[in-house]
Amino acid sequence: MVEKISGNPLLPPDDLNRVLGFAHADSETAQHVGLVGDTYTITVAGKDTGNRFCVIDMHVPPGGGPPPHRHEFEETFILLDGEMEVTFRGDRSTVRAGDTINVPSNAPHQFHNASSKPARMICICSPSGNDEFFLEVGVPVATRTTPPPELDEQQRIEFMERAKALAPKYRTELLDKA
C-alpha cells in the first residue's frame, strides 16, 4: 500500500534507510581504479542509489580511453577539462570541455584522448553496474590521477581476456570497432 505524502498518493514513502551521499574525488578514501591506462574514481556507487545509476570521475591521459564496446545501459559524459575523440556507430566527433554527450544503450562507441593533455570527465551510467565492472577488472590506485601500472604484452593479453570474460556479467560487449 502506498502512503499519502504531501497530498500525492503516487509517491512511495521516503526510504529512511537511504542517506545523503557526499563524495570528494581527491579524498584518500575514494575508490580509485586504474584500467586501460586511465584512472576512474567512483564518486557515487550503484549500491548507494538502489542501482538506479552510478557516477564515475574519469582521468584520461593522452592516448587513453577504452577499446570499442557497447553495453545495455545509458552512459552520459560531461567533459570538464581537455578534449576527447568520440566514435559513435562509426562516426568520429571531437568533444571539448563544457560538452555533454549521451550514448544510448547498446550503441557501439569508444572514446580516446588524442590530445597532448589529460582530459577529465564525469560519467553517469543508468542503471548502475559499470562501477562494479571497473572495480572487478581494474587495479586499485592511490589517487584520482595515479596511472595504473604499465602492462607488458602478455599482461595486456591476459587483461583483455579477463575483461572479455567478465563483460557479459555487466551487460557489456567488447568490440573490434565502434
Protein Blocks (a to p, Z undefined) as FASTA:
>chain_A
ZZdeehiakbccddfkbccddddfkbmkbccddeehiacddfbdfklnoomaccdddddd
ehiacddddddbdcddddfbhcddddeehiacdddehiacdddehiacddddfbfbdcdd
ddddddehjlmmmmmmmccdfblklccddddfklmmmmmmmmmmmmmmnopacdfbZZ
